[in-house]
Amino acid sequence: MKYPLHWEPESKVFALLVVTGLVVSWVRQFLAHHWKSFASWEDFFISWLVHTVAVGLLAVFAGAVILRTQNFFVGSEHEENYTKKQRFMSS
C-alpha cells in the first residue's frame, strides 16, 4: 500500500526557505570564489544560516509590501475612479 507524503503548508514554506537559503549560499560562494568549495564545514553552515535568514527577511518584507498595496493593485481602492473612467469612455 502506498502512503502519500502529505506536507502541511507551514512545512512547505519552511522547507522552501531552508532550501532557498542553501541554494543562495552555494551560488554566492561559487560566484565569489570561482567554483571553489567552502574552506570548512563551519563556513558552509554559517553562510547557509546567514543566507536563510536573509531570504526569510526578504520574504517578510515582500509579503508586507504586497499586503499593504494589494487594494491598489486589485482595484477595490480605486473602483470609484475606474467607474468614472468607464462612464467617460462610453459617452
A tleap script that builds the chain and sets N, CA, C and O, in Angstrom:
source leaprc.protein.ff14SB
mol = sequence {
  NMET LYS TYR PRO LEU HIE TRP GLU PRO GLU
  SER LYS VAL PHE ALA LEU LEU VAL VAL THR
  GLY LEU VAL VAL SER TRP VAL ARG GLN PHE
  LEU ALA HIE HIE TRP LYS SER PHE ALA SER
  TRP GLU ASP PHE PHE ILE SER TRP LEU VAL
  HIE THR VAL ALA VAL GLY LEU LEU ALA VAL
  PHE ALA GLY ALA VAL ILE LEU ARG THR GLN
  ASN PHE PHE VAL GLY SER GLU HIE GLU GLU
  ASN TYR THR LYS LYS GLN ARG PHE MET SER
  CSER
}
set mol.1.N position { 0.850 -1.180 0.000 }
set mol.1.CA position { 0.000 0.000 0.000 }
set mol.1.C position { 0.893 1.240 0.000 }
set mol.1.O position { 1.873 1.312 0.741 }
set mol.2.N position { 0.546 2.197 -0.828 }
set mol.2.CA position { 1.321 3.431 -0.894 }
set mol.2.C position { 0.756 4.441 0.094 }
set mol.2.O position { -0.457 4.612 0.217 }
set mol.3.N position { 1.650 5.092 0.779 }
set mol.3.CA position { 1.263 6.161 1.692 }
set mol.3.C position { 1.716 7.481 1.088 }
set mol.3.O position { 2.916 7.720 0.957 }
set mol.4.N position { 0.788 8.326 0.725 }
set mol.4.CA position { 1.190 9.607 0.113 }
set mol.4.C position { 1.851 10.506 1.157 }
set mol.4.O position { 1.453 10.542 2.322 }
set mol.5.N position { 2.837 11.202 0.714 }
set mol.5.CA position { 3.517 12.158 1.577 }
set mol.5.C position { 2.688 13.438 1.596 }
set mol.5.O position { 2.520 14.094 0.568 }
set mol.6.N position { 2.183 13.779 2.744 }
set mol.6.CA position { 1.353 14.975 2.873 }
set mol.6.C position { 2.096 16.004 3.710 }
set mol.6.O position { 2.443 15.751 4.864 }
set mol.7.N position { 2.328 17.138 3.129 }
set mol.7.CA position { 3.015 18.218 3.826 }
set mol.7.C position { 2.003 19.297 4.177 }
set mol.7.O position { 1.161 19.666 3.359 }
set mol.8.N position { 2.094 19.786 5.372 }
set mol.8.CA position { 1.294 20.941 5.777 }
set mol.8.C position { 1.862 22.185 5.097 }
set mol.8.O position { 3.053 22.223 4.790 }
set mol.9.N position { 1.034 23.199 4.856 }
set mol.9.CA position { 1.545 24.419 4.196 }
set mol.9.C position { 2.701 25.076 4.947 }
set mol.9.O position { 3.622 25.602 4.323 }
set mol.10.N position { 2.662 25.050 6.284 }
set mol.10.CA position { 3.742 25.652 7.061 }
set mol.10.C position { 5.049 24.892 6.842 }
set mol.10.O position { 6.123 25.492 6.782 }
set mol.11.N position { 4.949 23.571 6.725 }
set mol.11.CA position { 6.147 22.764 6.486 }
set mol.11.C position { 6.723 23.047 5.107 }
set mol.11.O position { 7.942 23.091 4.937 }
set mol.12.N position { 5.858 23.238 4.133 }
set mol.12.CA position { 6.321 23.547 2.779 }
set mol.12.C position { 7.047 24.887 2.750 }
set mol.12.O position { 8.085 25.024 2.103 }
set mol.13.N position { 6.501 25.868 3.449 }
set mol.13.CA position { 7.116 27.193 3.468 }
set mol.13.C position { 8.479 27.120 4.141 }
set mol.13.O position { 9.444 27.703 3.646 }
set mol.14.N position { 8.570 26.412 5.262 }
set mol.14.CA position { 9.844 26.291 5.967 }
set mol.14.C position { 10.863 25.544 5.117 }
set mol.14.O position { 12.023 25.950 5.050 }
set mol.15.N position { 10.450 24.460 4.469 }
set mol.15.CA position { 11.363 23.698 3.615 }
set mol.15.C position { 11.844 24.551 2.443 }
set mol.15.O position { 13.024 24.518 2.094 }
set mol.16.N position { 10.938 25.312 1.836 }
set mol.16.CA position { 11.314 26.194 0.737 }
set mol.16.C position { 12.307 27.251 1.200 }
set mol.16.O position { 13.250 27.571 0.477 }
set mol.17.N position { 12.107 27.797 2.393 }
set mol.17.CA position { 13.018 28.798 2.943 }
set mol.17.C position { 14.406 28.209 3.157 }
set mol.17.O position { 15.405 28.829 2.792 }
set mol.18.N position { 14.478 27.020 3.745 }
set mol.18.CA position { 15.770 26.393 4.029 }
set mol.18.C position { 16.497 26.021 2.736 }
set mol.18.O position { 17.699 26.255 2.613 }
set mol.19.N position { 15.779 25.447 1.780 }
set mol.19.CA position { 16.407 25.058 0.509 }
set mol.19.C position { 16.841 26.293 -0.272 }
set mol.19.O position { 17.905 26.290 -0.891 }
set mol.20.N position { 16.035 27.340 -0.251 }
set mol.20.CA position { 16.410 28.572 -0.953 }
set mol.20.C position { 17.648 29.197 -0.332 }
set mol.20.O position { 18.523 29.679 -1.051 }
set mol.21.N position { 17.734 29.195 1.000 }
set mol.21.CA position { 18.935 29.694 1.667 }
set mol.21.C position { 20.159 28.886 1.286 }
set mol.21.O position { 21.241 29.443 1.098 }
set mol.22.N position { 19.995 27.563 1.171 }
set mol.22.CA position { 21.102 26.698 0.763 }
set mol.22.C position { 21.551 27.026 -0.662 }
set mol.22.O position { 22.747 27.139 -0.928 }
set mol.23.N position { 20.601 27.178 -1.565 }
set mol.23.CA position { 20.941 27.479 -2.964 }
set mol.23.C position { 21.614 28.843 -3.069 }
set mol.23.O position { 22.601 28.992 -3.790 }
set mol.24.N position { 21.097 29.824 -2.366 }
set mol.24.CA position { 21.689 31.163 -2.424 }
set mol.24.C position { 23.115 31.148 -1.870 }
set mol.24.O position { 24.000 31.789 -2.437 }
set mol.25.N position { 23.348 30.431 -0.783 }
set mol.25.CA position { 24.703 30.395 -0.219 }
set mol.25.C position { 25.674 29.686 -1.160 }
set mol.25.O position { 26.816 30.125 -1.302 }
set mol.26.N position { 25.244 28.596 -1.808 }
set mol.26.CA position { 26.120 27.914 -2.756 }
set mol.26.C position { 26.414 28.774 -3.973 }
set mol.26.O position { 27.566 28.884 -4.391 }
set mol.27.N position { 25.389 29.380 -4.540 }
set mol.27.CA position { 25.593 30.200 -5.733 }
set mol.27.C position { 26.495 31.385 -5.419 }
set mol.27.O position { 27.373 31.726 -6.211 }
set mol.28.N position { 26.280 32.014 -4.266 }
set mol.28.CA position { 27.132 33.146 -3.899 }
set mol.28.C position { 28.579 32.699 -3.696 }
set mol.28.O position { 29.503 33.380 -4.141 }
set mol.29.N position { 28.780 31.574 -3.036 }
set mol.29.CA position { 30.129 31.056 -2.827 }
set mol.29.C position { 30.813 30.749 -4.156 }
set mol.29.O position { 31.974 31.101 -4.363 }
set mol.30.N position { 30.088 30.094 -5.045 }
set mol.30.CA position { 30.695 29.700 -6.304 }
set mol.30.C position { 30.957 30.899 -7.217 }
set mol.30.O position { 31.943 30.908 -7.954 }
set mol.31.N position { 30.096 31.899 -7.175 }
set mol.31.CA position { 30.334 33.086 -7.987 }
set mol.31.C position { 31.446 33.954 -7.416 }
set mol.31.O position { 32.244 34.519 -8.164 }
set mol.32.N position { 31.498 34.061 -6.099 }
set mol.32.CA position { 32.505 34.907 -5.468 }
set mol.32.C position { 33.899 34.285 -5.522 }
set mol.32.O position { 34.892 35.004 -5.629 }
set mol.33.N position { 33.982 32.955 -5.450 }
set mol.33.CA position { 35.289 32.301 -5.377 }
set mol.33.C position { 35.552 31.379 -6.565 }
set mol.33.O position { 36.370 30.464 -6.473 }
set mol.34.N position { 34.874 31.614 -7.659 }
set mol.34.CA position { 35.116 30.919 -8.923 }
set mol.34.C position { 35.064 29.403 -8.770 }
set mol.34.O position { 36.006 28.699 -9.133 }
set mol.35.N position { 33.974 28.922 -8.238 }
set mol.35.CA position { 33.651 27.499 -8.142 }
set mol.35.C position { 34.586 26.713 -7.222 }
set mol.35.O position { 34.784 25.512 -7.408 }
set mol.36.N position { 35.155 27.394 -6.237 }
set mol.36.CA position { 35.929 26.685 -5.211 }
set mol.36.C position { 34.995 26.352 -4.058 }
set mol.36.O position { 34.016 27.060 -3.823 }
set mol.37.N position { 35.294 25.287 -3.347 }
set mol.37.CA position { 34.424 24.872 -2.246 }
set mol.37.C position { 34.648 25.750 -1.022 }
set mol.37.O position { 35.567 26.568 -0.980 }
set mol.38.N position { 33.792 25.560 -0.036 }
set mol.38.CA position { 33.920 26.297 1.215 }
set mol.38.C position { 35.205 25.863 1.924 }
set mol.38.O position { 35.656 24.730 1.757 }
set mol.39.N position { 35.791 26.764 2.711 }
set mol.39.CA position { 37.040 26.463 3.407 }
set mol.39.C position { 36.834 25.408 4.493 }
set mol.39.O position { 37.720 24.593 4.748 }
set mol.40.N position { 35.661 25.427 5.134 }
set mol.40.CA position { 35.376 24.448 6.190 }
set mol.40.C position { 33.872 24.243 6.286 }
set mol.40.O position { 33.089 24.991 5.701 }
set mol.41.N position { 33.486 23.226 7.028 }
set mol.41.CA position { 32.058 22.986 7.264 }
set mol.41.C position { 31.448 24.137 8.052 }
set mol.41.O position { 30.284 24.485 7.853 }
set mol.42.N position { 32.228 24.721 8.941 }
set mol.42.CA position { 31.739 25.847 9.726 }
set mol.42.C position { 31.378 27.018 8.812 }
set mol.42.O position { 30.328 27.638 8.980 }
set mol.43.N position { 32.241 27.318 7.852 }
set mol.43.CA position { 31.947 28.395 6.892 }
set mol.43.C position { 30.678 28.100 6.093 }
set mol.43.O position { 29.871 28.993 5.832 }
set mol.44.N position { 30.518 26.834 5.713 }
set mol.44.CA position { 29.332 26.436 4.962 }
set mol.44.C position { 28.064 26.663 5.784 }
set mol.44.O position { 27.110 27.273 5.301 }
set mol.45.N position { 28.054 26.171 7.033 }
set mol.45.CA position { 26.848 26.294 7.852 }
set mol.45.C position { 26.563 27.740 8.253 }
set mol.45.O position { 25.402 28.136 8.347 }
set mol.46.N position { 27.597 28.520 8.486 }
set mol.46.CA position { 27.377 29.938 8.800 }
set mol.46.C position { 26.799 30.658 7.589 }
set mol.46.O position { 25.864 31.448 7.718 }
set mol.47.N position { 27.354 30.386 6.421 }
set mol.47.CA position { 26.832 31.001 5.197 }
set mol.47.C position { 25.390 30.585 4.959 }
set mol.47.O position { 24.556 31.412 4.591 }
set mol.48.N position { 25.098 29.326 5.163 }
set mol.48.CA position { 23.744 28.821 4.980 }
set mol.48.C position { 22.784 29.515 5.937 }
set mol.48.O position { 21.704 29.938 5.525 }
set mol.49.N position { 23.154 29.637 7.193 }
set mol.49.CA position { 22.299 30.296 8.190 }
set mol.49.C position { 22.070 31.763 7.833 }
set mol.49.O position { 20.939 32.248 7.868 }
set mol.50.N position { 23.137 32.456 7.495 }
set mol.50.CA position { 23.014 33.886 7.171 }
set mol.50.C position { 22.122 34.094 5.956 }
set mol.50.O position { 21.268 34.981 5.960 }
set mol.51.N position { 22.309 33.292 4.921 }
set mol.51.CA position { 21.511 33.458 3.718 }
set mol.51.C position { 20.073 33.005 3.914 }
set mol.51.O position { 19.165 33.558 3.293 }
set mol.52.N position { 19.849 32.016 4.759 }
set mol.52.CA position { 18.481 31.606 5.055 }
set mol.52.C position { 17.735 32.716 5.797 }
set mol.52.O position { 16.574 32.994 5.496 }
set mol.53.N position { 18.397 33.345 6.758 }
set mol.53.CA position { 17.780 34.461 7.477 }
set mol.53.C position { 17.521 35.627 6.528 }
set mol.53.O position { 16.476 36.273 6.609 }
set mol.54.N position { 18.464 35.900 5.631 }
set mol.54.CA position { 18.286 36.999 4.671 }
set mol.54.C position { 17.119 36.723 3.729 }
set mol.54.O position { 16.335 37.626 3.434 }
set mol.55.N position { 16.998 35.494 3.257 }
set mol.55.CA position { 15.875 35.146 2.376 }
set mol.55.C position { 14.560 35.261 3.142 }
set mol.55.O position { 13.563 35.732 2.595 }
set mol.56.N position { 14.554 34.836 4.399 }
set mol.56.CA position { 13.348 34.955 5.216 }
set mol.56.C position { 12.937 36.403 5.423 }
set mol.56.O position { 11.756 36.737 5.319 }
set mol.57.N position { 13.909 37.268 5.717 }
set mol.57.CA position { 13.597 38.691 5.897 }
set mol.57.C position { 13.110 39.317 4.594 }
set mol.57.O position { 12.196 40.141 4.604 }
set mol.58.N position { 13.708 38.936 3.492 }
set mol.58.CA position { 13.253 39.436 2.195 }
set mol.58.C position { 11.824 38.981 1.907 }
set mol.58.O position { 11.025 39.749 1.373 }
set mol.59.N position { 11.501 37.742 2.257 }
set mol.59.CA position { 10.141 37.237 2.048 }
set mol.59.C position { 9.140 37.980 2.923 }
set mol.59.O position { 8.039 38.297 2.474 }
set mol.60.N position { 9.515 38.261 4.167 }
set mol.60.CA position { 8.627 39.007 5.070 }
set mol.60.C position { 8.412 40.424 4.539 }
set mol.60.O position { 7.287 40.923 4.538 }
set mol.61.N position { 9.488 41.070 4.088 }
set mol.61.CA position { 9.378 42.422 3.547 }
set mol.61.C position { 8.491 42.443 2.301 }
set mol.61.O position { 7.624 43.306 2.162 }
set mol.62.N position { 8.716 41.486 1.399 }
set mol.62.CA position { 7.904 41.428 0.176 }
set mol.62.C position { 6.441 41.153 0.506 }
set mol.62.O position { 5.547 41.740 -0.103 }
set mol.63.N position { 6.194 40.268 1.462 }
set mol.63.CA position { 4.819 39.980 1.870 }
set mol.63.C position { 4.138 41.196 2.476 }
set mol.63.O position { 2.960 41.446 2.220 }
set mol.64.N position { 4.881 41.955 3.281 }
set mol.64.CA position { 4.310 43.159 3.882 }
set mol.64.C position { 3.958 44.194 2.818 }
set mol.64.O position { 2.905 44.828 2.886 }
set mol.65.N position { 4.837 44.362 1.841 }
set mol.65.CA position { 4.564 45.314 0.760 }
set mol.65.C position { 3.343 44.863 -0.047 }
set mol.65.O position { 2.493 45.680 -0.400 }
set mol.66.N position { 3.261 43.579 -0.332 }
set mol.66.CA position { 2.123 43.068 -1.099 }
set mol.66.C position { 0.827 43.258 -0.330 }
set mol.66.O position { -0.173 43.696 -0.899 }
set mol.67.N position { 0.834 42.936 0.950 }
set mol.67.CA position { -0.387 43.102 1.744 }
set mol.67.C position { -0.763 44.565 1.904 }
set mol.67.O position { -1.946 44.902 1.952 }
set mol.68.N position { 0.233 45.434 1.986 }
set mol.68.CA position { -0.036 46.862 2.154 }
set mol.68.C position { -0.632 47.473 0.888 }
set mol.68.O position { -1.485 48.357 0.970 }
set mol.69.N position { -0.191 47.011 -0.277 }
set mol.69.CA position { -0.608 47.639 -1.524 }
set mol.69.C position { -1.594 46.796 -2.317 }
set mol.69.O position { -1.882 47.122 -3.469 }
set mol.70.N position { -2.113 45.737 -1.744 }
set mol.70.CA position { -2.992 44.857 -2.518 }
set mol.70.C position { -4.273 45.554 -2.969 }
set mol.70.O position { -4.772 45.265 -4.056 }
set mol.71.N position { -4.809 46.454 -2.170 }
set mol.71.CA position { -6.041 47.139 -2.561 }
set mol.71.C position { -5.831 47.977 -3.817 }
set mol.71.O position { -6.720 48.065 -4.664 }
set mol.72.N position { -4.685 48.576 -3.933 }
set mol.72.CA position { -4.404 49.388 -5.116 }
set mol.72.C position { -4.324 48.509 -6.359 }
set mol.72.O position { -4.895 48.851 -7.395 }
set mol.73.N position { -3.624 47.385 -6.269 }
set mol.73.CA position { -3.424 46.541 -7.443 }
set mol.73.C position { -4.658 45.723 -7.787 }
set mol.73.O position { -4.888 45.425 -8.959 }
set mol.74.N position { -5.453 45.355 -6.797 }
set mol.74.CA position { -6.677 44.608 -7.074 }
set mol.74.C position { -7.725 45.530 -7.659 }
set mol.74.O position { -8.529 45.110 -8.491 }
set mol.75.N position { -7.724 46.780 -7.233 }
set mol.75.CA position { -8.634 47.749 -7.813 }
set mol.75.C position { -9.763 48.176 -6.907 }
set mol.75.O position { -10.511 49.089 -7.257 }
set mol.76.N position { -9.913 47.555 -5.764 }
set mol.76.CA position { -11.043 47.908 -4.911 }
set mol.76.C position { -10.888 49.304 -4.320 }
set mol.76.O position { -11.885 49.979 -4.062 }
set mol.77.N position { -9.656 49.743 -4.102 }
set mol.77.CA position { -9.438 51.059 -3.525 }
set mol.77.C position { -9.783 52.160 -4.522 }
set mol.77.O position { -10.257 53.228 -4.134 }
set mol.78.N position { -9.549 51.903 -5.788 }
set mol.78.CA position { -9.765 52.922 -6.810 }
set mol.78.C position { -10.921 52.552 -7.736 }
set mol.78.O position { -10.934 52.929 -8.908 }
set mol.79.N position { -11.874 51.826 -7.210 }
set mol.79.CA position { -13.002 51.391 -8.019 }
set mol.79.C position { -13.841 52.581 -8.470 }
set mol.79.O position { -14.382 52.575 -9.576 }
set mol.80.N position { -13.949 53.593 -7.627 }
set mol.80.CA position { -14.728 54.775 -7.975 }
set mol.80.C position { -14.132 55.478 -9.195 }
set mol.80.O position { -14.865 55.873 -10.101 }
set mol.81.N position { -12.813 55.636 -9.222 }
set mol.81.CA position { -12.163 56.264 -10.378 }
set mol.81.C position { -12.345 55.428 -11.633 }
set mol.81.O position { -12.494 55.969 -12.729 }
set mol.82.N position { -12.334 54.113 -11.474 }
set mol.82.CA position { -12.485 53.216 -12.618 }
set mol.82.C position { -13.885 53.358 -13.219 }
set mol.82.O position { -14.032 53.415 -14.440 }
set mol.83.N position { -14.904 53.414 -12.374 }
set mol.83.CA position { -16.267 53.535 -12.892 }
set mol.83.C position { -16.471 54.894 -13.562 }
set mol.83.O position { -17.184 54.980 -14.561 }
set mol.84.N position { -15.863 55.951 -13.036 }
set mol.84.CA position { -15.947 57.260 -13.676 }
set mol.84.C position { -15.299 57.222 -15.054 }
set mol.84.O position { -15.832 57.781 -16.012 }
set mol.85.N position { -14.151 56.563 -15.149 }
set mol.85.CA position { -13.446 56.473 -16.412 }
set mol.85.C position { -14.256 55.659 -17.421 }
set mol.85.O position { -14.277 55.988 -18.607 }
set mol.86.N position { -14.919 54.605 -16.959 }
set mol.86.CA position { -15.748 53.781 -17.849 }
set mol.86.C position { -16.930 54.597 -18.383 }
set mol.86.O position { -17.270 54.504 -19.562 }
set mol.87.N position { -17.551 55.395 -17.511 }
set mol.87.CA position { -18.651 56.220 -17.956 }
set mol.87.C position { -18.185 57.260 -18.979 }
set mol.87.O position { -18.880 57.534 -19.957 }
set mol.88.N position { -17.007 57.831 -18.745 }
set mol.88.CA position { -16.459 58.817 -19.670 }
set mol.88.C position { -16.143 58.172 -21.020 }
set mol.88.O position { -16.411 58.763 -22.067 }
set mol.89.N position { -15.571 56.954 -21.002 }
set mol.89.CA position { -15.217 56.265 -22.240 }
set mol.89.C position { -16.458 55.851 -23.033 }
set mol.89.O position { -16.420 55.829 -24.263 }
set mol.90.N position { -17.542 55.526 -22.357 }
set mol.90.CA position { -18.738 55.068 -23.071 }
set mol.90.C position { -19.558 56.248 -23.621 }
set mol.90.O position { -20.427 56.046 -24.470 }
set mol.91.N position { -19.296 57.458 -23.156 }
set mol.91.CA position { -20.055 58.615 -23.649 }
set mol.91.C position { -19.610 59.058 -25.014 }
set mol.91.O position { -20.154 60.018 -25.560 }
savepdb mol mol.pdb
quit
